[in-house]
């Protein structure tokens, strides 16, 4: 047989599947819309079909919910939206209620309804309601899971009863994307979660042993007739004010702007932010970074977290590149200084166009423009005045562009098929005005699952093209993986490749290139509880790594992982990793791929526990240890631990503390370059991080939130430094000490950030947020100071205090149109 691999794939991807009979719900049209008040007295609920007989899928697969915890759901619709009522029977003392802000599940029971208007099993829209009245919503797709960055405006109300709780929901059609059809069949699912016992059940049964596409298990919703997709047009005007005080100087700012959502077609939506304001975005968790790679931060600007699942395909989009710090720092002489260097570039505007057709074609277009930014460079020149023959200092100024007007663009086409697979082409582009570099990246992606949802292949091919000042550079990358995706026993094998010139960092983030790595993993899990455990996972993995050019071995490692949850909902686990033999690090020397740093036999292990969050007091804790077994590195030790107590004082007040400690003894790393030599140092390092987060929720619409973080990182080098040899080993060089290299490499890095905010949702989709912010930063060479000495010096620094107020109001075009029609009829 000439093509055995092809034959194997044909056999795997044509395994017959047994179709499961789907439950069907026939919806009723409401002549009078029910009032969303949590009371089931409306006429429409008296004769509507009941969806019941929920089946558990966690922790016991296939177990029916008991009679005293049954669920009864009814549905109706009219020309404006879909209505859902649910009577969720329960034992009162078993109900879990904790007030939280939107999309935060906390320690809550919940009821969820899932829509799939295309009935394609891959594009679910989820809405959740908690007994407190709080809401959560998400879009769900097999390749991304649940994306709670997506937010819609809908209505719900809750009533707590002696034998359970009642929820009523209205989902306006603007929250769903669908085409006009005469007799459509939608995917529908109802989801119930009992937090006290961690039991989950659904109306249409789910088989979690097979694959990860839960949309395959949706039931069917029929009976919708004569519904036209609405004009999906919403406005979010905002006004914000800010007062900031630092170093005796007070700055004020006032801004107004507008976000717009518009349905270009029945399935394609435009999101635009005009004059964007991100003044209330949270702090970044900055740490002392001694490594060769940049620190990656999570996105906290809502526009860049909502509805970006298509743009995240292929991991080419790191939204923090837009509006980041300037791309260049001016070369200045000794007699020059920069008046003020901005921390970030202003975003002028951004738009997203995204959606998916009835035939499963996902279309995405993203574009953002950032402002041209210059700095003022002050120059001082000393010259002899020919008239007085005396020296005079002449001051002059010049401007230099540090970031040109820049355009960031992404285009995506993503075709779904077979209810579990997709093929994608994506292109990202950064075009900068003037004499700055441009960048372009294109990727082809394939995610292929067989018909029985048991085996899968993932393939990626990517090309980057940089148009720099010095010329063009083209690079390539690929990924191929095959694995079993169902059952108790699973495995995956893969190969990951990138050449020297592959670079996506203008709009993405890639720390390493020039690699050709092989990976494999296998795992075992249980789906039925044992006498003591609700779930159990055991996994092993291994990697064999090389440079791609020249093809050179760089290292190998094996690892193992174990985690489990007991019947009493206490979780615990551990992991182990061993870098086998010699490891060749070509990145730590900061010398391209011409040098490497050699380590040997690094091993680490970590253990963690997480107790049941349902109690007044619970705790998360972990501890770990790492060591290298080189002949010359037995002095290296690394240990760490963390402890995070949680206090649930009542259903409205939750306080979470966390303390993390990480200690490195006789670590070694890059220091500098001198006289053509790469200089390393031996160092002791300590990281200490303390965080406090608290929430007090007056009700489901009013909340006070506290977020505090203090991070201290210290590094102390031994006086004697080392040369990096061609062998990758280090050799002491008496010519290089901390005194001789011209600066003190010891570091004391200390930050303090505090956010205290009050949030009030005064109308659906409309919010008022008041924020007090306090931040302090200190960087010095006082690495020998202990924690309290460092904290005292931190408080001696200038503090930045900020107070801001932001009002966002939601306006629905359809509501305005309806109101105008009513007024015209009364005239």
N, C-alpha and C positions, 0 to 999 in steps of 0.2 A: 504494500500500500504506500503510495507516494506521499500522501498527506494525512498521517495518523492524527495530528493535532486537529486538523479540520474535521475529521470524522468524529473525534471526541466531542468537539464543540457542537456539532450537529446533533449527536445523541443527547448531550446534556440539555440543549435548549429546545428539544422537542419531546421532553418527558411529558406524558399526558397528565392533566390535572383534573381533579374531581370538583366540579362546580358545586358550591354550597347554595342551597335554596335561600334566597333573600326574603326577609320580611318586607311587607308592603304596607304603606300608610296612605289612605285616601283622605285628602284634606278637604275641608268644608269652607265654602265662601261665606263670609259674614256680611249680612245686610246692614248690621249695626256693629261698629267696631267695639271690641271689649275695652273697658277701662283698665289701664295698667296700674293696678293698685294692690295686687296680691290677694284679692278676694274673688273667689270663683262663682260669683252670683250672676254673671252675664249670661244671657240666653244662649249664646253660641256654644258655651261649654256644656250645656245640658245634654245635647245629642251628638256631640262630636265623637269620632272614633277614638278609642283608647289604645295607646301603645303601652304594653306592659310586659310581664314575664322577662325581666332583665336577667342576663346570664353573666356570672362572674368570670373574669379572665386573670385577675390577680387577687390574692396569691394562688387560689385554687381554680384551675382552668375548668370551665364547664359547669360550675356549681350554681344552681338557681338562687336568687335572693330569697330570703325567708319572707313569709307573709307579713310579719310586723315591720319589715323594711322594704316593702315592695314600692315600686314606682309606677305612677299612672300619668301618662303624658297625652295631651290633646293639642290639636293644631287647627288653625283657621287662617284665612287670608282675605284681603280685599285689594283695592286698587293701589294702596299705599305701602303695604308690607305684609309680612307673615307674623302671626301671633302664636305663641306657645304658652300653654299652662302645664304645670307639673305639680302633682301632689306627691311629695317625697316622704313616705311613712318612715318613722324611726322611733327608737326609744329615746325620750328626752335627755336622759342622763348620758347617752352615747353621742349626742350631737356635739360637734366641734365648731366653735364660732370664734374667730379672731378678726377684728377690724383691721383692714389694711388698705393701702392705696392700690390703684388700678394695676392689674396684671401681676399682683403679688398674691400667691396662693396661701402663704403662711400655713397656720395650723387650722385649716378649714375643711369641712365637707364642701362638695360642690356638685352642681348639676350643669351639664354641658349639652349643647345642641350643635351638631356639625352638618353643614350644608355643602353639597357639591353639585351646583347647577348643571355642569357639563356631564356629570355622572361618569367621569373618566378615572376615578379611583386615585388620582394623583394631585388634585387641587382642592383640598378641603378648606373651608372657612369655618372657624370655631368660635363659639360664644359661650362663656361660662358665667354663672352667677353663684354667689356664696350665701349662706344663711344670714350674713351681715348686710346683704344688699350690695356689696362690692361686685365689680365686674372685671372680667378679663376677656381678651379676644386675641386671635392669632390666625395666621394662615399656615397650613401644614402641607408639606410636600415630602416625598420619600427621601430626596437627596439633602434636604435641609432640616427636616424635623419640623418642630413648631416654632414659628417666628412671632414672638410677642411684641416685637417692635412695631408691628402693624396695629393701628388703632382705628376703630370706626365709632360712629355716634349712633347709639341705639338705646332703647328704654327697657327697664326691668323694675320689678317691685317684689318684695318678699314679705311673707307673714309667717311667724313662728306659731305652730299649733301644739296642743297637748300631745299629739301623736305623730309629730313630724314637722315639716315646713312646706310652704306653698311658694311657688315662683311663677310670675307672669312676665312674659317677654314680648316686645315688639321689635322685629328686625325690619327696618325700612329697606326697600328694594335697592336704594343707593349703596347699601353695604355689601351687596352681592353683584357679581358680574355674570350676566346671562343674556342669551339672544332670545328674540321673540320666536315662540314655537306654539303650534296649535294645542298639542297635548303632550307637554314635556314630561319626562321622567327624570327627577333629580335624585342624586344620592342624599341620604339622610341617616343620621345616627344620633342616639341619645346616650349620654355618658353619666354615670353616677359614681361618686367617690365617698367612701366612709373613712374619714381621716383617723379615727380612734383605732381602727383595726387594720388600716391601710388596704382595705378591700376596694376593688374597682369592678364595675359591671357595666354592660352595655345592652341596649335593646336588641340589636342584631349581633349575634355572637362573634367574638374575635378569637382567632387562633394565633397566639403570639409565638408559637413554635415555628411558624413558617414566615420567613422574611420580615421586613420592617414596614411594608406599605399598609398602614391600617385602613387606608381608603378602600382597599379591596373588600373590606367587610362592612361597608355601608349598606343600609337597607335602601328601599326605593320609596320616593315620595311622588304620588300621582294625584291628579284631580285639579291641578292649576289650569285655569282657562282664561283666555282673553286678557292677559296681562302684558302690557307694553313696558319694556325696560325704561326707567325714568331718565330724565335729564340729570346726569350725575354732576352737579355743579355745587361746590361748597366753597365758602370764603372763611378765612381765619384772620381777620384783622387783629393787630396787636398794638399795644402802646407800652413802652417800658421807660423807666427812669433809673438812674444809677448815680450814687455818690460814693467816691472812693477817696480815702485819705492815706497818704504815705509820706513819711519823712517830712512832715510839716506842710505838705502840699495837698490841697483838696481839688479833685476833679469832679465835674458833674457832666452827665450826658442824658439826653432824652431822645428817644427814637420811636418812630411809628413805622409799621410795615404791613405786609400782607402775604399770607400763604393761600394758594389756590389749588383746588382739586377739581378737575374737569374730565368728564367721560367723553373722550373724542369719539369713540364708537361704543357699542354695547359692552365690549370687553377690554377696551384699551383706555387707560386713564393717564391724564397729565397731572403731575404734581409740580408746582413751582413755588419757590420762595423768593419774594421780591424785597429787597433791602433786609436781608436776614439779620436776626439778632440772636446771639448765642451767649449773652451776658450771664445767664444762669446755668450754663453747662457746668458739671461738677469738676472737681479737681482731678488731675492725673495722679496715680500712685507712683510718683517718681522714686527711684532707688539709685543708690550709688552703682554705677555701671563701670566695671573694670575690664569687661570683655571686649572682643573685637567687633561686636555687632550692636546695632542700635537697639534701644529699648522700645518695645511695642506697647502702645496704649490702646485701650478700648475706646470706641467712639461713643461720645455722650451728647452729640447734637442730634435732636430728634429727626430732622430732615434726612440725615444720613444713616439712621437706624431703621426707618420705616419703609417697607416696600422695596427693599434692595436685594431680595433673594436672587433675582435673575442676574443682577450685576456682580454678585459674589461668586458666580460660576467660575470654576477654574482657579480660584484664589488669586485673581489678578488685581483686585480692587482693595486698597487700603485707604479708606476715606480720609484718614488723618493727613494724607499728603495734600489735601485741598485746604488751603488756609493755614498751612504749617509755617514753621519758621523759614526765613528767606533761604534761597538755594545757594547763595554765595556770600562770603564775607570779604570785604574789600582788603586788598593788599595796601597797607599803609606804612609810611616811613616812621622813624623814631620821633620825628618832630610833628607827627600828626596824631589826632585822636578823633574818634567818632562821637558826635554830640549825643545821639540817642539811637540805639540799634533796636528795632522792633522785634518782639517775640514771635509775632505771627503776621501773616498777610491777610488783608481784608478780602472777604468773599463778597463779590458784587451781586451775583444772583446764581441760581441753580434751578434746573428743571429735570424732571424724570418723566418718561413716557414708558408705561409698561402694561402688560396684559397678556391674555392668552385667548386664542380663537377657539371656536367650538371643536375644531379638528386637532386641538392640542398644540398649536404653534404659539410658543411664547415669544413676544416681541418686546425688546427693551432698548430705550435710548436715554442716555444720561449726559447732561452737559452742565458745566460750571465754569464761571469766569472769575478770576481773581485780579485784584487791582495792581497796577504798576506802582512799585514802591522804591523810593530813593532814600539815601541817608546823606546827612551833611557831615563833611570831613573838615575839621579845623586844622589849619596849618600855621605853625609858628616858625618864622625864619629870622635869623639874626644877621643883619647886614651893617656895613660901615656907612654912615652918612657922610658923603664927600664934602659937605659944607662944614659940618661940625667935627668931622673926623672921630665921631663917637659911635659906639654900637647902638643899634636900634632893633627892637623886635617888631617885625611886621606880621600882623595877623591877616590871614586870608581864609576863604571858605570855598569849597567846591562840593558839588553833588555827584553821587554815583548811584546808578541803578543797581539794586541788589536783588530785585525780582521784577521781571517785565510783566506786562499784561499777558496773562496765561489762560489758555483754554484747555479744559479737561473734558474728555469725551469717552463714552462707552457705548458700543452697539452690540446687541445680543439677539440671536435667533436660537430658540430652544424647542425642538420638536419632540413631544412625548408620543409614545406608542406602546401597545401591548399592555396598557394600564400599569406598567411598572418600570418602563425603560425610557431613555431619552438620548437625543443626539444634539450637540450644541456647537455653534460657532460664535466666538466672542472676540471683539477687537477693542482695545483701549488705546487712547491717543492723547498725548500732551503736546500742545503747540505753544511755544513761547515766542513772543515778539522780539525782534532784534537779534543780537549776537549771543544767543543762549541756545542750549541744546533742546532738540525735540525728541520725542520717543513714541514708538508704536509697538504694540504687542498683539499678536493674533493667536488664538487657540482653537483647536478642534477637540471636542470632548465626547466620549461615548460611555453611557452607563446602561449596560445590557443585563437584564435578569431573565431567566428562563420562564416558561409558561407556568410551571408549578411553584415559582417564587422560591426556589431552593438554591440555585447557583447563580453567580453573577460575574461579569467581566467589566472592569473599568479601564478605559484607555484615554490617554491625553497626549496631544502633540502641540507644542507651543513654539512660537518664533518671536524673538524680540529684535527690533531695529532701532538703533540710536543714531540720530543725526547730530553729532557733536561739533564743536568748533574745530576740533582736530581731524574730523573725518567721520565716516560711517562705521558702525559696528553691528554685525548680525550674529545672533545667538540662537541656540535651539535647546529644547527640553522635551522630555517624554516621560510617560508613566504607563505601566501596564500591570494590572493586578487581576487575579482570578481567585475566587473563593466560594466556599459553601456558606450560605446565608441563613440556614434554617436548622432546626433540630437541636438536640442537646450538645452534640459535638459539631464544632465549626472550625474552619481553617481559612487562611488567606496566604497567597504567595504573590510577590510583586517585585518589579524592578523600576527604579527611579533614576533618571539621567538628566544632566545638564552640562553643557560645555562651558568653556571659560568665559565666553562672551554673552551668555544669557543673562539678561538684566531687565527686571520689571519694576525697578524701584522708583520710577518717576510717578507712577500711579498705584503701584502695588508694593509689597514688601517681600524681599528675598534676601536672607542673610548670607546664604552660601550658594555658590555655583561650582562648576567643575567637579561633578561627582557622578559615580556610577555605582549605585547601591542596590543590594539584593536584601529582601526582607521576607520573613515568614512568621506566622503566628498560628496558634491553635488554642481552642478554648472548650471548656465544658461548663454547662449551666443546668440548673434544674428548673422545671416549670410546675412541679407539684411540691407543696410544703412537706417537710419531714416532721418528725416528732418535735424537733427543737428549732428548725429553721424555716423561714418563709421563702428565702431565696439564697442561692449560692452560685458563685462564679469563680472559676479557676482558669487562668490563661498563662501560656508560655509564648515567648517570642525570641527571635534572633535576627541579627543584622550582619551583613558582610559588606564593608564599605571600601570604595576605591576612588581615586581621582579618575576623571574621564580622559584627561590629556596632561601628561602621558598616563596610560593606564597603570596606576600604582596603588598597591594596597595601602589603606590608611587605618584600618582597624576593624574589629569585630566585637560584638557583645551578645549576651544572652540575658534574658530576664524572665521573671515569673511574677504573677499577681494573683491575689486571693481576696475575695470580699464576700460578706454574707450579712443577712439580717435575721435576727431571732424572731420568735413568735411574739415577744414583748416589744418588738420594733427597736431594738438596739442593734446598730450596725457596727461592723468592725472589719478590718482588712489589713493586709500587709503586701509589700512588694520587695523584690530583690533584683539587682542588676549587677552584672559583672562584665567589665571590659577585658576581654581575654588577651593576655600577653601585651605586646607592644602596640601603642596607638600613636599615629603620626598626625599631629595637629598642624595643618598648614595655615591656619588662620590667626592663632595667637601671636606669631611673630610679626604680623602686620607688614609682610614683605612679599605680597603677591603669593605666588606658589613656588618661590625660590628657596624658601626655608621652612623648616618644620620644627615643632617642639615635641620631644618624645616623652611619653609617660608609659607606665606599665601596670597592668593588673589592678585597675581601680575597681573597687566593689562597694556597693552601698545597699542599705536595707532600711525600710521605713515601716512603722506600724501606726495605725490610727483607729480611733473609736469615735462613735457618734451616738449619744444616747437618745432615747425617745423624746422628741420635741413636744409631745402632747402634755407633758407635766409642767409644773411651775418652774422647776429647775432642770435644765439639761446641759450637756457639755459636749464640746468637740475637742479632741486632743490628739496629738500625734508626736512621735519621736523617731529619730533616725540617726544612723551613723554611717560614715564612709571612711575608707582608708585606701591608700596605695601601697602596693607591696613591691615597689622597686627596691633594688639593693641600696640605693642612696636616698630613698624617700620614706623610710620607716617612721620618720618623725611627723609625717603628714597625718593629720586627723581632722575630721569634720563631723561635728554632731549638731543636731538641731532639735528643737521641740516647740510645740505650740499648745496653748490651752485657750479655749473659748467658751466661757460660761454664758448661758442664756437664761434670762429671767422673764417669764411670762406672768406679770403681776396680775393681769386680768385680761378680758377679751379686748381691751382697748390699748393697753400699755405693754410694750415689749422692749427689753433692753438687752443688747448683745455686746459683750466685751471680747476682745481677742488680743493675745500677747504671743509674739513669735520671736524666737531667739535662734540665731544661726552663728556658729563659731568655727572658724578655720584656723588651724595651727600649722605653721610651716608650709603654707601654701606657696606656690611659685607662679609668677606671671610676668608679662611684659611691663617694662618701665619706660624705656626711651631708646633712641638710636644716637650713637656718638662715634665719630671717626670711622664711619662705615661699619660699626659693630652694632649688633642687636643686644640690648642690655635687659636682662631679667633681674628680678629680685625675689628674695624669700620674705614672706610677710605673714603677719597674723591679722585676721580680719574678723570683725564682729558686726552683725546686723541685728538691730532690735526694732521691732515694729509694734506699736500699740494702737488699737483702733477701738472706737466706741460708736455704736449706732443704736439709735433709739427712735421709736415711733409711738406717739400718742394720738389716737384717732378718736375725735369726739363722736363721729358717726362715719358713715361711708362717704361723706362729702367734705369733711373738715379734718385736717391732720396737721400735727407739728412733727417735724422730722429733724433729728440731730445726726450729723455725720462728722466724726473727728478722727484724725490720723496724725500720729507722730512717728517719724522714721529717723533712726540714727544709724549711720554706717561709718565705721572707723577702720582704717588700714594703717598698720605700722610695719615699715620695712626694716629688716636688719641693715646695718650700716654697709656691710660688704655686699657688693653686687656681682653679677655673673655675666659672662659672655655666652651667647648661644653659639654652639659649635655646629659644624656641618653635619655632625652625626645626630643632631637634635638634643644632645646632652648639654648640661650647663657646666661651666668651669669658672671658678673664682678668678677675678682679675683685680689685683691690688690697685690698678690705675682707676678703677671705678668704684666710688663709694657715694653715699648720699650727699656728702659735702662736695664731691668733685663734679657732679653732673650739672651743677648750676641752679638747682632748685630742690626743695624738699618734697619728696613724693608722698609723704605721710598725709593722710586725709581724715578730716572730721566733717562729715556731711550730715546735716540735720535739717529736717523740715517739720513744719507744724501747719496743719490745715483744719479749719473748723467751718462747717456749714450748719446754720440753724434756719429752718424755713417753715413757713406756714402756708398751707395750700387750701383753697376753697373752690370746689366745683359748684358754682352758683347756678348753672344751667347745663343741660346736656352739651358736652363738647366745649364748654366755656369755663375758664379757670382764672383765678387771681392768685398769684404767688408772691409772697414777701420773703426776702432772703437777707440774712446777715451773714457775712463771710469775714473770716479772720485768717491771715496767713503770715508765716514767718519763715525765713530761710537763712541758714548760716553755713559757710564753707570755709574751713581753715585747715591748718596743719596740726592742730592739737589732738592728735589721735590717742594720746595717753590719758586724756580726760575720761573720767568715768561717766556714767549715764547722767547723774544729777549735776555734775560740773558742766557737761555739754548742754544740758537743758537750761542751766542758769545763764550761760553765755548766749544761748539762742534767744532768751527773753531780753537780752541787752540789745539785740538787733532791732531795726525799725520794723514796725508791724504795719501791714496793709489791712485796713478795715474798709469793708464795702457793704453798702446797703442798697438793695435794688427792689424794685416793684414792677411786676409785669402782669398785664391784663390781656388775655386772649379770649375772643368771642367767636362763637360758631354761628355761621349764617348758612342756611340751606336754601338754595334757589327755589326748590319745589314748595317749601313752606311759604316763601314770599309770593310765589305765583298763586298758590291756593288762597292766601289772605287777600290778594288783590282781586281775585275772582269773587270772593264773598262780598267784598266791599262794593264791587261794581253791580252786584245783584241787588244790593240794598239801596242803591241810588236811583 
